[in-house]
């Protein structure tokens, strides 16, 4: 899950990429982003060239959560919409295909 800060991704995400890039090379990556009206999509757009340069394969499908505070119930639980559920399923299906396709590359 990637937040958007000032139209970009946060320092914790950058640190994870720098630290784990060898372990994540030749593996697919999916993005779940959140934010205001842009739903964190600008941070994902900045991450795509970063993960690609580190040898990861970004999924085309992503889960983008707009106005995330509106998705939190009074009990503090996240209440996903059907659209978010569908995009999550589509992204996981895409990642599963990439995992199978990249198995021989990682061997």
C-alpha positions, -999 to +999 in steps of 0.1 A: +000+000+000+015+033-011+004+067+001+009+098-019+029+127-004+033+159-024+026+140-057+051+113-049+057+082-029+069+082+007+104+077+022+095+043+036+087+029+002+120+043-012+139+027+016+122-007+010+131-005-027+167+004-019+171-023+007+152-052-009+159-047-046+180-078-050+153-100-034+126-084-056+145-085-089+126-104-117+094-104-097+061-087-105+048-059-083+013-046-079+003-013-065-024-004-040-024+034-036-045+058-016-049+095-012-073+123-019-091+127-052-061+114-072-062+082-051-024+080-049-021+075-087+007+101-090+029+081-065+023+050-085+033+068-117+066+078-100+072+042-088+068+025-121+102+037-136+118+031-102+108-005-099+114-011-136+150+001-132+155-023-103+144-052-125+109-056-112+079-060-135+050-036-127+015-048-131-007-027-154-037-031-131-037-014-098-060-006-069-064+031-064-084+043-033-097+078-036-107+099-005-097+071+018-111+087+049-146+082+035-139+045+033-134+041+070-165+031+091-173+047+124-158+015+140-125+022+122-128-005+096-121-002+059-152-006+038-142-014+002-165-008-027-173-033-054-151-013-078-121-017-054-128-054-049-130-059-087-098-040-093-080-060-065-091-093-081-079-081-115-046-071-102-041-103-083-050-123-114-024-103-134+002-109-108-005-146-108+001-147-146+034-128-142+045-151-114+040-182-137+056-165-167+087-153-147+094-186-129+119-197-155+137-163-154+142-165-116+155-201-118 
